[in-house]
Structures are given as C-alpha cells and as structure tokens.
Amino acid sequence: MSDDRFAAQDAGDAQEDLNNSLDASPAPPEDSLDLRDETTTRSREAAEARDRHLRTLADFDNYRKRVARDREDWRRHAQEQLLREILPVLDNFDRALAAEPGPAGEAGFRAGVELIHRDFLKALERVGVRPFSAVGERFDPQRHEAVARVERRDVADQTIVAETMRGYLFQERVLRPAQVVVAVDAAPRSDSEEAGF
C-alpha cells in the first residue's frame, strides 16, 4: 500500500510538474509576431510590384502597337500626298494621247509632252524631289555614278563632261546619283605608239 501511495504521489507530482511547465512556458516572443507581420507586408509588396510590372509590360506592348500603327498611317499619308501631286500629270498625258494625230498635231503633241514634263518636275519639287546638274562639276562618288570615261585634254582630270541619266535629291539627300561620263587626262603617247608599232 505504501507503494501505491508513493506511485499516486509520483503521478500527482508529475501532473503538477507538467501543469507548472505549461504555465511557465513563455508566450510566443514578440519577435516571431513581428516576423509574421513583416512576411505578410513583404508578400503584399511583392504582389504589388508584380502587378506594376505586368501593367508596365502591357502599357509597353500597347505603346509598341500604337507606334507601328502611327508609322503605317504616316507612310500611307505620305504616299497619298505624292500620288495627289502626280495625278494631274497623268491627266495631261491622257489629254495629249487624246489629241488628233497628223502633221499639225505633231507640234502640239511635242508642246503637250513638254508641258507634262514641266508639270511633273513641279509636282516632284512640291514633295521635296529636285534634279541636280552634274556636267562641268568634279566627280563626286557620293552624288555621281561613273558609267564611262573619256580622255580629254581640254578639261581638268575627273571633270564630268556628259550626263547619261540625271541625278535627283530628296530634301538635300541623294535620291538617285547621276550617271555620268568622266574626263581623264590623256596619257602621253610613247614614240612607238605614234609610229604605229
């Protein structure tokens, strides 16, 4: 019986020790609560940053599409402007072709073609295209394309003496280089070449 009493007393002591240890266990430290709050705050900030990033990507994609659409509209507008300038020239061609053929009509036909040529050059000038003359200038590979060369003693070396196709500028930039014939110094002939050997 004394053993039972000791066993009961030991069991009671154990229960009391357990209750004391539970009561004595410290409350969760404030640091862990702060960490939870900070983790929640950081998660919310990360979600907001991700949302801002996705919105920025969508805004950039919309901007890129708008710029492409604006560029296409600008190009279409520029083409329409050029075509409006050229259509009167086409009308003049129609009038010239409708003229009566015959000996008296030939002079009128030539005058009509000259008028069309003049109108066409004016239309091109209104959109910024103008021809430039190359004859008499020094050869410049930026503005001229040499298609032939001739030996000439009466002009300086590398001077343009003829133009086979006119060059054009578009707003002071070369749109098409002029095709030209360039003079080069005549090589002095040796005595054997002059004698025909």
Z-matrix of the N, CA and C atoms (Angstrom, degrees):
N
C 1 1.409
C 2 1.518 1 111.16
N 3 1.263 2 115.23 1 -36.86
C 4 1.440 3 117.23 2 177.30
C 5 1.509 4 110.86 3 -64.14
N 6 1.336 5 116.10 4 -29.43
C 7 1.459 6 118.82 5 177.07
C 8 1.506 7 110.86 6 -68.16
N 9 1.359 8 115.55 7 -36.96
C 10 1.473 9 118.41 8 179.39
C 11 1.513 10 109.82 9 -67.25
N 12 1.358 11 113.57 10 -37.71
C 13 1.455 12 117.65 11 -179.21
C 14 1.520 13 109.94 12 -65.29
N 15 1.312 14 116.09 13 -41.82
C 16 1.462 15 119.29 14 178.13
C 17 1.528 16 110.92 15 -66.89
N 18 1.308 17 117.24 16 -37.12
C 19 1.468 18 121.13 17 -179.97
C 20 1.508 19 109.77 18 -67.09
N 21 1.338 20 117.64 19 -41.39
C 22 1.456 21 121.13 20 179.24
C 23 1.517 22 109.43 21 -67.46
N 24 1.369 23 114.50 22 -40.53
C 25 1.460 24 117.58 23 179.31
C 26 1.520 25 109.61 24 -65.58
N 27 1.337 26 119.53 25 -39.33
C 28 1.457 27 122.97 26 178.20
C 29 1.529 28 110.65 27 -64.60
N 30 1.342 29 117.17 28 -39.73
C 31 1.465 30 121.22 29 179.52
C 32 1.517 31 108.89 30 -66.93
N 33 1.323 32 117.38 31 -41.11
C 34 1.459 33 120.42 32 179.27
C 35 1.512 34 111.26 33 -66.48
N 36 1.342 35 115.26 34 -40.15
C 37 1.462 36 119.40 35 177.57
C 38 1.529 37 110.79 36 -63.84
N 39 1.306 38 116.74 37 -38.42
C 40 1.467 39 121.07 38 -179.66
C 41 1.520 40 110.03 39 -65.85
N 42 1.355 41 115.44 40 -42.14
C 43 1.466 42 119.53 41 179.02
C 44 1.518 43 110.64 42 -64.04
N 45 1.324 44 114.74 43 -42.68
C 46 1.462 45 119.63 44 179.31
C 47 1.526 46 110.52 45 -64.25
N 48 1.328 47 116.93 46 -40.36
C 49 1.469 48 120.21 47 177.67
C 50 1.531 49 110.57 48 -63.17
N 51 1.343 50 115.77 49 -39.17
C 52 1.475 51 120.28 50 179.47
C 53 1.514 52 110.13 51 -65.31
N 54 1.344 53 116.63 52 -46.41
C 55 1.466 54 120.52 53 178.42
C 56 1.522 55 110.85 54 -61.51
N 57 1.338 56 116.96 55 -41.68
C 58 1.464 57 120.64 56 178.81
C 59 1.528 58 111.21 57 -64.49
N 60 1.328 59 115.40 58 -38.84
C 61 1.461 60 117.47 59 -179.17
C 62 1.530 61 110.68 60 -69.56
N 63 1.349 62 117.40 61 -35.95
C 64 1.459 63 119.84 62 177.45
C 65 1.516 64 110.73 63 -67.55
N 66 1.327 65 115.54 64 -41.88
C 67 1.464 66 119.09 65 178.26
C 68 1.521 67 110.48 66 -67.49
N 69 1.292 68 116.53 67 -33.43
C 70 1.445 69 120.90 68 -176.20
C 71 1.518 70 112.68 69 -83.47
N 72 1.373 71 117.87 70 -15.51
C 73 1.459 72 118.48 71 -178.97
C 74 1.523 73 108.66 72 -63.91
N 75 1.296 74 115.73 73 134.88
C 76 1.463 75 118.44 74 -174.01
C 77 1.530 76 111.18 75 -69.67
N 78 1.303 77 115.94 76 151.92
C 79 1.469 78 121.94 77 175.08
C 80 1.523 79 107.33 78 -67.95
N 81 1.334 80 116.92 79 156.74
C 82 1.463 81 117.73 80 -179.70
C 83 1.527 82 109.20 81 -54.42
N 84 1.318 83 116.36 82 135.65
C 85 1.459 84 118.57 83 -176.88
C 86 1.530 85 110.79 84 -65.60
N 87 1.297 86 114.81 85 152.02
C 88 1.472 87 120.06 86 179.31
C 89 1.518 88 110.92 87 -63.50
N 90 1.319 89 117.04 88 -25.87
C 91 1.460 90 121.18 89 179.25
C 92 1.524 91 111.08 90 -61.43
N 93 1.326 92 117.20 91 -40.97
C 94 1.463 93 119.26 92 -179.00
C 95 1.523 94 110.40 93 -68.45
N 96 1.328 95 118.04 94 -34.74
C 97 1.468 96 120.39 95 176.08
C 98 1.521 97 110.26 96 -66.62
N 99 1.334 98 116.63 97 -40.48
C 100 1.460 99 121.17 98 177.61
C 101 1.521 100 110.65 99 -63.17
N 102 1.349 101 115.72 100 -39.71
C 103 1.464 102 119.40 101 178.46
C 104 1.518 103 111.29 102 -64.20
N 105 1.324 104 117.03 103 -40.17
C 106 1.470 105 120.14 104 177.93
C 107 1.526 106 110.51 105 -63.81
N 108 1.320 107 116.05 106 -44.24
C 109 1.467 108 119.85 107 178.50
C 110 1.538 109 110.74 108 -62.68
N 111 1.324 110 116.72 109 -42.19
C 112 1.459 111 120.73 110 -179.71
C 113 1.530 112 110.65 111 -66.41
N 114 1.348 113 115.68 112 -40.18
C 115 1.464 114 119.45 113 177.98
C 116 1.520 115 110.36 114 -62.84
N 117 1.292 116 117.90 115 -42.46
C 118 1.465 117 122.16 116 178.35
C 119 1.524 118 110.21 117 -63.61
N 120 1.327 119 116.48 118 -43.11
C 121 1.466 120 121.19 119 179.17
C 122 1.526 121 110.37 120 -63.38
N 123 1.325 122 116.32 121 -45.52
C 124 1.472 123 119.96 122 179.98
C 125 1.525 124 111.45 123 -64.28
N 126 1.302 125 117.28 124 -38.54
C 127 1.475 126 120.58 125 178.13
C 128 1.528 127 110.33 126 -63.31
N 129 1.317 128 116.35 127 -42.88
C 130 1.464 129 121.11 128 178.93
C 131 1.535 130 110.28 129 -64.34
N 132 1.354 131 117.38 130 -42.41
C 133 1.469 132 120.91 131 178.22
C 134 1.530 133 111.39 132 -64.10
N 135 1.337 134 116.31 133 -39.67
C 136 1.471 135 119.99 134 178.20
C 137 1.524 136 110.57 135 -64.39
N 138 1.317 137 117.33 136 -40.42
C 139 1.470 138 120.70 137 178.63
C 140 1.530 139 110.14 138 -65.51
N 141 1.327 140 117.33 139 -40.31
C 142 1.464 141 120.51 140 178.15
C 143 1.532 142 110.73 141 -65.90
N 144 1.333 143 117.37 142 -41.39
C 145 1.472 144 120.81 143 178.89
C 146 1.519 145 110.16 144 -64.08
N 147 1.314 146 117.45 145 -41.13
C 148 1.470 147 121.11 146 177.86
C 149 1.522 148 110.27 147 -63.09
N 150 1.326 149 116.24 148 -42.14
C 151 1.463 150 120.53 149 178.42
C 152 1.530 151 110.89 150 -62.60
N 153 1.355 152 117.38 151 -43.66
C 154 1.467 153 121.14 152 177.53
C 155 1.527 154 110.70 153 -62.50
N 156 1.326 155 116.53 154 -41.07
C 157 1.466 156 121.35 155 179.14
C 158 1.534 157 110.29 156 -61.60
N 159 1.309 158 117.32 157 -46.24
C 160 1.475 159 120.68 158 179.91
C 161 1.527 160 111.11 159 -64.47
N 162 1.329 161 116.72 160 -38.82
C 163 1.474 162 119.61 161 177.42
C 164 1.535 163 110.84 162 -65.44
N 165 1.338 164 116.25 163 -40.44
C 166 1.465 165 119.96 164 178.63
C 167 1.518 166 110.65 165 -63.77
N 168 1.321 167 117.74 166 -42.21
C 169 1.460 168 120.92 167 176.76
C 170 1.528 169 111.06 168 -60.73
N 171 1.321 170 116.63 169 -43.02
C 172 1.469 171 120.45 170 179.44
C 173 1.531 172 110.34 171 -66.02
N 174 1.339 173 116.83 172 -41.16
C 175 1.470 174 119.88 173 177.79
C 176 1.521 175 110.96 174 -62.64
N 177 1.336 176 117.39 175 -41.88
C 178 1.464 177 120.72 176 179.82
C 179 1.523 178 110.38 177 -65.40
N 180 1.320 179 117.61 178 -40.88
C 181 1.462 180 120.52 179 178.71
C 182 1.529 181 110.29 180 -63.20
N 183 1.322 182 116.76 181 -42.18
C 184 1.471 183 120.11 182 176.91
C 185 1.521 184 111.06 183 -63.56
N 186 1.332 185 117.35 184 -40.30
C 187 1.465 186 122.07 185 178.50
C 188 1.529 187 110.23 186 -62.27
N 189 1.331 188 116.57 187 -45.69
C 190 1.459 189 121.10 188 179.97
C 191 1.531 190 110.87 189 -60.63
N 192 1.312 191 116.87 190 -42.76
C 193 1.469 192 120.41 191 178.57
C 194 1.530 193 110.80 192 -65.71
N 195 1.332 194 117.06 193 -40.09
C 196 1.463 195 120.65 194 180.00
C 197 1.529 196 110.88 195 -65.36
N 198 1.345 197 117.22 196 -41.26
C 199 1.465 198 120.68 197 179.17
C 200 1.531 199 110.00 198 -64.34
N 201 1.325 200 117.65 199 -42.08
C 202 1.470 201 120.45 200 179.00
C 203 1.533 202 110.38 201 -63.60
N 204 1.329 203 116.60 202 -40.55
C 205 1.462 204 120.85 203 178.75
C 206 1.532 205 110.88 204 -66.77
N 207 1.344 206 116.68 205 -41.49
C 208 1.468 207 120.39 206 178.43
C 209 1.527 208 111.34 207 -64.99
N 210 1.342 209 116.28 208 -40.12
C 211 1.464 210 120.24 209 178.96
C 212 1.532 211 110.32 210 -62.91
N 213 1.311 212 116.95 211 -42.68
C 214 1.464 213 120.84 212 179.13
C 215 1.532 214 110.71 213 -65.54
N 216 1.339 215 116.69 214 -40.98
C 217 1.470 216 119.99 215 177.02
C 218 1.523 217 111.25 216 -62.83
N 219 1.331 218 117.47 217 -41.67
C 220 1.463 219 121.39 218 179.72
C 221 1.525 220 110.46 219 -63.45
N 222 1.337 221 115.98 220 -43.34
C 223 1.469 222 120.00 221 -179.68
C 224 1.531 223 110.08 222 -63.73
N 225 1.312 224 116.92 223 -43.42
C 226 1.461 225 121.13 224 179.04
C 227 1.536 226 110.42 225 -62.69
N 228 1.326 227 116.56 226 -41.40
C 229 1.462 228 120.78 227 178.73
C 230 1.530 229 110.77 228 -63.62
N 231 1.332 230 116.96 229 -42.60
C 232 1.470 231 120.69 230 179.52
C 233 1.526 232 110.45 231 -63.89
N 234 1.311 233 117.15 232 -40.24
C 235 1.463 234 119.95 233 178.52
C 236 1.527 235 110.72 234 -66.27
N 237 1.323 236 116.65 235 -41.03
C 238 1.464 237 119.64 236 178.40
C 239 1.521 238 110.82 237 -61.58
N 240 1.323 239 116.85 238 -41.94
C 241 1.465 240 120.83 239 179.63
C 242 1.527 241 110.42 240 -61.37
N 243 1.322 242 117.54 241 -45.59
C 244 1.459 243 121.58 242 179.16
C 245 1.531 244 110.16 243 -61.75
N 246 1.307 245 116.78 244 -45.26
C 247 1.468 246 119.84 245 -178.59
C 248 1.533 247 111.55 246 -64.65
N 249 1.337 248 117.19 247 -37.90
C 250 1.474 249 119.60 248 176.89
C 251 1.525 250 111.29 249 -62.01
N 252 1.346 251 116.49 250 -34.58
C 253 1.460 252 120.50 251 179.00
C 254 1.527 253 111.35 252 -71.74
N 255 1.322 254 117.70 253 -31.90
C 256 1.461 255 121.46 254 -174.84
C 257 1.533 256 112.61 255 -87.44
N 258 1.323 257 118.63 256 -25.81
C 259 1.471 258 120.58 257 -176.75
C 260 1.529 259 114.00 258 -56.78
N 261 1.337 260 121.08 259 -38.60
C 262 1.476 261 118.95 260 176.66
C 263 1.532 262 112.40 261 -61.48
N 264 1.315 263 117.82 262 -31.28
C 265 1.460 264 120.57 263 176.91
C 266 1.526 265 109.26 264 -65.28
N 267 1.316 266 116.93 265 -41.33
C 268 1.464 267 120.73 266 177.25
C 269 1.529 268 110.47 267 -63.08
N 270 1.318 269 116.51 268 -39.11
C 271 1.473 270 119.83 269 176.65
C 272 1.525 271 110.72 270 -60.03
N 273 1.334 272 117.04 271 -41.15
C 274 1.467 273 120.23 272 178.75
C 275 1.524 274 111.58 273 -65.79
N 276 1.330 275 117.57 274 -36.19
C 277 1.466 276 120.36 275 174.86
C 278 1.530 277 109.91 276 -62.16
N 279 1.329 278 117.18 277 -42.54
C 280 1.469 279 120.38 278 178.86
C 281 1.532 280 110.80 279 -60.70
N 282 1.334 281 117.17 280 -41.91
C 283 1.457 282 120.63 281 179.03
C 284 1.531 283 111.02 282 -64.80
N 285 1.349 284 116.40 283 -41.63
C 286 1.471 285 119.94 284 -179.61
C 287 1.529 286 110.63 285 -64.67
N 288 1.320 287 116.89 286 -40.24
C 289 1.463 288 120.06 287 179.80
C 290 1.524 289 111.97 288 -71.19
N 291 1.316 290 117.71 289 -24.78
C 292 1.464 291 120.93 290 179.03
C 293 1.523 292 112.17 291 -81.09
N 294 1.344 293 117.64 292 -10.94
C 295 1.478 294 120.69 293 -179.45
C 296 1.522 295 109.67 294 -65.11
N 297 1.332 296 114.72 295 149.09
C 298 1.472 297 121.24 296 -179.94
C 299 1.520 298 110.37 297 -67.84
N 300 1.335 299 117.91 298 130.43
C 301 1.462 300 119.61 299 175.78
C 302 1.523 301 110.64 300 -74.66
N 303 1.284 302 115.91 301 156.89
C 304 1.461 303 120.83 302 178.76
C 305 1.507 304 110.17 303 146.11
N 306 1.344 305 116.09 304 171.90
C 307 1.459 306 119.19 305 -178.04
C 308 1.527 307 112.54 306 -59.76
N 309 1.300 308 118.64 307 -39.74
C 310 1.461 309 120.42 308 -179.67
C 311 1.527 310 110.57 309 -72.20
N 312 1.311 311 116.08 310 -29.16
C 313 1.463 312 120.53 311 -178.16
C 314 1.511 313 113.85 312 -76.12
N 315 1.350 314 118.63 313 -18.04
C 316 1.464 315 120.81 314 -177.46
C 317 1.529 316 111.80 315 -65.44
N 318 1.303 317 116.45 316 -42.71
C 319 1.472 318 119.24 317 179.16
C 320 1.530 319 109.70 318 -65.69
N 321 1.327 320 115.66 319 -40.76
C 322 1.465 321 119.57 320 177.65
C 323 1.520 322 112.03 321 -66.20
N 324 1.328 323 115.61 322 -36.37
C 325 1.452 324 120.08 323 178.75
C 326 1.519 325 110.53 324 -63.82
N 327 1.339 326 116.11 325 -44.60
C 328 1.475 327 119.99 326 178.96
C 329 1.527 328 110.21 327 -63.22
N 330 1.321 329 117.11 328 -43.27
C 331 1.467 330 120.19 329 178.78
C 332 1.532 331 110.09 330 -62.16
N 333 1.325 332 116.88 331 -37.78
C 334 1.463 333 120.59 332 178.54
C 335 1.523 334 112.11 333 -65.51
N 336 1.331 335 116.81 334 -42.80
C 337 1.465 336 120.31 335 178.81
C 338 1.527 337 110.29 336 -64.86
N 339 1.340 338 117.40 337 -39.16
C 340 1.470 339 119.97 338 177.21
C 341 1.525 340 110.65 339 -63.38
N 342 1.332 341 116.46 340 -39.40
C 343 1.462 342 120.30 341 177.38
C 344 1.529 343 110.62 342 -63.82
N 345 1.313 344 116.55 343 -42.54
C 346 1.465 345 120.41 344 178.89
C 347 1.522 346 110.16 345 -62.58
N 348 1.327 347 116.29 346 -43.40
C 349 1.465 348 120.68 347 178.67
C 350 1.522 349 110.85 348 -58.50
N 351 1.319 350 115.75 349 -45.16
C 352 1.466 351 120.63 350 179.89
C 353 1.535 352 110.51 351 -64.58
N 354 1.338 353 117.75 352 -43.37
C 355 1.470 354 121.01 353 178.57
C 356 1.530 355 111.91 354 -63.56
N 357 1.315 356 114.91 355 -38.36
C 358 1.458 357 119.37 356 -179.18
C 359 1.525 358 110.26 357 -66.03
N 360 1.328 359 117.91 358 -43.31
C 361 1.466 360 121.02 359 177.71
C 362 1.530 361 111.11 360 -62.49
N 363 1.341 362 116.95 361 -38.80
C 364 1.470 363 120.19 362 178.10
C 365 1.526 364 110.63 363 -65.38
N 366 1.335 365 116.87 364 -40.39
C 367 1.472 366 120.50 365 178.53
C 368 1.521 367 110.49 366 -62.67
N 369 1.327 368 116.70 367 -42.47
C 370 1.459 369 119.76 368 178.44
C 371 1.525 370 111.43 369 -65.21
N 372 1.325 371 117.03 370 -38.72
C 373 1.467 372 120.01 371 178.82
C 374 1.524 373 111.05 372 -63.26
N 375 1.335 374 117.67 373 -36.05
C 376 1.465 375 120.61 374 179.66
C 377 1.531 376 111.97 375 -65.22
N 378 1.315 377 117.97 376 -25.61
C 379 1.465 378 119.75 377 177.40
C 380 1.530 379 111.91 378 -99.81
N 381 1.337 380 117.55 379 7.30
C 382 1.462 381 121.12 380 173.13
C 383 1.515 382 115.96 381 100.18
N 384 1.334 383 118.45 382 7.91
C 385 1.468 384 121.21 383 -179.84
C 386 1.515 385 108.29 384 -103.68
N 387 1.336 386 116.13 385 130.73
C 388 1.460 387 119.16 386 176.84
C 389 1.522 388 109.62 387 -143.87
N 390 1.337 389 116.33 388 147.20
C 391 1.469 390 119.43 389 179.08
C 392 1.524 391 110.19 390 -79.24
N 393 1.312 392 115.65 391 158.87
C 394 1.463 393 119.53 392 172.87
C 395 1.525 394 108.40 393 -132.38
N 396 1.320 395 114.48 394 147.84
C 397 1.456 396 121.01 395 -178.44
C 398 1.520 397 109.16 396 -92.72
N 399 1.335 398 115.55 397 141.81
C 400 1.456 399 119.39 398 -177.73
C 401 1.523 400 113.04 399 -116.19
N 402 1.308 401 118.15 400 -18.09
C 403 1.466 402 121.10 401 -175.22
C 404 1.525 403 109.61 402 -63.90
N 405 1.333 404 115.22 403 130.85
C 406 1.457 405 121.44 404 179.34
C 407 1.517 406 113.25 405 91.58
N 408 1.321 407 118.46 406 -12.66
C 409 1.467 408 121.23 407 178.65
C 410 1.517 409 110.60 408 -85.93
N 411 1.304 410 115.16 409 162.48
C 412 1.462 411 120.68 410 173.65
C 413 1.529 412 107.78 411 -77.21
N 414 1.327 413 117.22 412 142.24
C 415 1.461 414 122.19 413 -178.61
C 416 1.524 415 110.56 414 -60.99
N 417 1.340 416 115.99 415 128.81
C 418 1.461 417 123.46 416 178.48
C 419 1.535 418 107.08 417 -129.20
N 420 1.327 419 118.19 418 111.79
C 421 1.464 420 119.44 419 -176.77
C 422 1.530 421 114.19 420 -62.91
N 423 1.329 422 117.34 421 -15.32
C 424 1.465 423 120.64 422 176.30
C 425 1.536 424 111.60 423 -75.12
N 426 1.333 425 116.61 424 -27.45
C 427 1.467 426 121.11 425 -175.86
C 428 1.522 427 113.76 426 -116.79
N 429 1.336 428 116.84 427 -15.45
C 430 1.460 429 120.47 428 -173.73
C 431 1.524 430 111.23 429 -127.39
N 432 1.321 431 114.60 430 150.84
C 433 1.464 432 121.58 431 174.35
C 434 1.526 433 106.46 432 -123.20
N 435 1.324 434 116.24 433 114.56
C 436 1.467 435 120.35 434 -177.78
C 437 1.521 436 109.39 435 -77.13
N 438 1.344 437 115.78 436 124.94
C 439 1.463 438 120.18 437 177.75
C 440 1.524 439 110.88 438 -109.07
N 441 1.324 440 116.80 439 -14.96
C 442 1.467 441 120.80 440 178.00
C 443 1.520 442 108.33 441 -160.54
N 444 1.320 443 114.18 442 163.74
C 445 1.458 444 119.43 443 174.47
C 446 1.526 445 107.65 444 -138.95
N 447 1.300 446 114.17 445 147.23
C 448 1.469 447 119.81 446 -179.59
C 449 1.520 448 108.47 447 -132.02
N 450 1.325 449 114.87 448 145.86
C 451 1.459 450 119.46 449 176.25
C 452 1.516 451 108.20 450 -81.61
N 453 1.331 452 114.65 451 123.88
C 454 1.468 453 120.15 452 179.95
C 455 1.515 454 108.46 453 -139.73
N 456 1.343 455 114.99 454 135.58
C 457 1.461 456 119.43 455 177.18
C 458 1.525 457 111.64 456 -99.40
N 459 1.329 458 116.54 457 -14.90
C 460 1.462 459 119.59 458 -175.57
C 461 1.527 460 113.73 459 -86.52
N 462 1.334 461 118.78 460 -7.89
C 463 1.478 462 121.69 461 177.75
C 464 1.524 463 108.88 462 -129.39
N 465 1.324 464 115.58 463 161.02
C 466 1.467 465 120.58 464 -178.96
C 467 1.526 466 110.60 465 -68.93
N 468 1.313 467 114.92 466 154.06
C 469 1.460 468 122.00 467 177.73
C 470 1.535 469 109.56 468 -59.17
N 471 1.332 470 117.03 469 141.21
C 472 1.470 471 125.27 470 178.28
C 473 1.535 472 113.39 471 67.78
N 474 1.330 473 116.58 472 25.30
C 475 1.463 474 121.13 473 175.64
C 476 1.524 475 108.42 474 -94.96
N 477 1.314 476 116.91 475 140.40
C 478 1.459 477 121.80 476 179.69
C 479 1.527 478 108.16 477 -80.28
N 480 1.336 479 116.02 478 124.77
C 481 1.467 480 120.25 479 -177.34
C 482 1.529 481 112.10 480 -108.09
N 483 1.323 482 118.05 481 -17.03
C 484 1.471 483 120.75 482 178.46
C 485 1.525 484 109.04 483 -154.33
N 486 1.325 485 113.52 484 157.59
C 487 1.463 486 120.48 485 -179.34
C 488 1.523 487 107.25 486 -124.48
N 489 1.329 488 117.50 487 121.30
C 490 1.469 489 119.45 488 178.91
C 491 1.526 490 111.46 489 -92.08
N 492 1.337 491 117.66 490 -25.04
C 493 1.463 492 121.77 491 175.07
C 494 1.520 493 108.14 492 -147.93
N 495 1.306 494 116.46 493 130.77
C 496 1.464 495 122.21 494 -176.23
C 497 1.528 496 110.84 495 -68.26
N 498 1.323 497 115.18 496 145.72
C 499 1.460 498 120.98 497 175.93
C 500 1.523 499 110.53 498 -95.53
N 501 1.340 500 116.28 499 155.55
C 502 1.466 501 121.36 500 -179.12
C 503 1.515 502 110.68 501 -132.45
N 504 1.338 503 114.18 502 144.95
C 505 1.458 504 122.12 503 175.45
C 506 1.522 505 108.41 504 -108.76
N 507 1.316 506 115.79 505 144.05
C 508 1.469 507 121.12 506 171.82
C 509 1.512 508 106.62 507 -120.40
N 510 1.315 509 116.38 508 107.00
C 511 1.465 510 123.31 509 -178.32
C 512 1.528 511 110.84 510 50.46
N 513 1.320 512 115.32 511 53.28
C 514 1.471 513 125.58 512 175.62
C 515 1.526 514 114.31 513 70.33
N 516 1.313 515 118.20 514 7.49
C 517 1.468 516 121.25 515 173.04
C 518 1.515 517 108.04 516 -110.44
N 519 1.330 518 116.46 517 147.89
C 520 1.463 519 120.25 518 -178.33
C 521 1.527 520 108.69 519 -70.67
N 522 1.330 521 114.69 520 117.55
C 523 1.458 522 120.81 521 175.99
C 524 1.521 523 109.53 522 -85.46
N 525 1.330 524 115.14 523 -44.09
C 526 1.461 525 121.49 524 175.01
C 527 1.508 526 108.11 525 -144.90
N 528 1.339 527 117.64 526 126.72
C 529 1.459 528 118.92 527 178.99
C 530 1.526 529 110.79 528 -70.18
N 531 1.312 530 115.58 529 151.71
C 532 1.465 531 120.59 530 177.17
C 533 1.523 532 108.59 531 -76.30
N 534 1.336 533 116.21 532 137.66
C 535 1.463 534 120.15 533 174.27
C 536 1.519 535 106.53 534 -90.49
N 537 1.331 536 115.40 535 124.47
C 538 1.459 537 119.95 536 -168.59
C 539 1.526 538 112.35 537 -134.03
N 540 1.353 539 113.34 538 162.29
C 541 1.454 540 122.58 539 172.08
C 542 1.519 541 105.93 540 -107.19
N 543 1.340 542 116.24 541 128.23
C 544 1.461 543 121.95 542 -173.46
C 545 1.523 544 109.79 543 -110.68
N 546 1.319 545 115.19 544 135.80
C 547 1.465 546 120.91 545 176.79
C 548 1.521 547 109.70 546 -83.09
N 549 1.326 548 115.10 547 139.65
C 550 1.464 549 120.61 548 174.91
C 551 1.521 550 107.46 549 -126.08
N 552 1.311 551 115.20 550 154.83
C 553 1.467 552 119.21 551 178.14
C 554 1.517 553 109.59 552 -60.24
N 555 1.310 554 114.74 553 136.73
C 556 1.461 555 119.26 554 176.30
C 557 1.513 556 107.87 555 -70.66
N 558 1.298 557 116.59 556 131.59
C 559 1.466 558 120.66 557 179.95
C 560 1.518 559 108.78 558 -72.46
N 561 1.307 560 117.47 559 134.37
C 562 1.467 561 118.66 560 177.97
C 563 1.530 562 109.46 561 -63.46
N 564 1.304 563 115.14 562 134.91
C 565 1.465 564 119.85 563 -177.86
C 566 1.523 565 109.21 564 -84.02
N 567 1.283 566 113.51 565 143.00
C 568 1.466 567 118.23 566 176.16
C 569 1.530 568 109.58 567 -83.01
N 570 1.305 569 117.30 568 166.61
C 571 1.464 570 121.66 569 -178.59
C 572 1.534 571 111.64 570 -61.91
N 573 1.339 572 117.02 571 -34.37
C 574 1.463 573 119.43 572 -179.07
C 575 1.521 574 111.11 573 -70.60
N 576 1.380 575 119.04 574 -33.11
C 577 1.462 576 121.03 575 178.07
C 578 1.525 577 110.02 576 -70.36
N 579 1.328 578 116.99 577 -39.70
C 580 1.463 579 119.35 578 179.56
C 581 1.513 580 111.77 579 -66.40
N 582 1.314 581 118.02 580 -33.72
C 583 1.464 582 121.72 581 179.90
C 584 1.519 583 111.12 582 -78.35
N 585 1.343 584 118.11 583 -9.54
C 586 1.431 585 121.15 584 178.57
C 587 1.504 586 113.98 585 88.47
N 588 1.311 587 118.39 586 15.87
C 589 1.474 588 120.23 587 179.49
C 590 1.486 589 110.83 588 -85.55
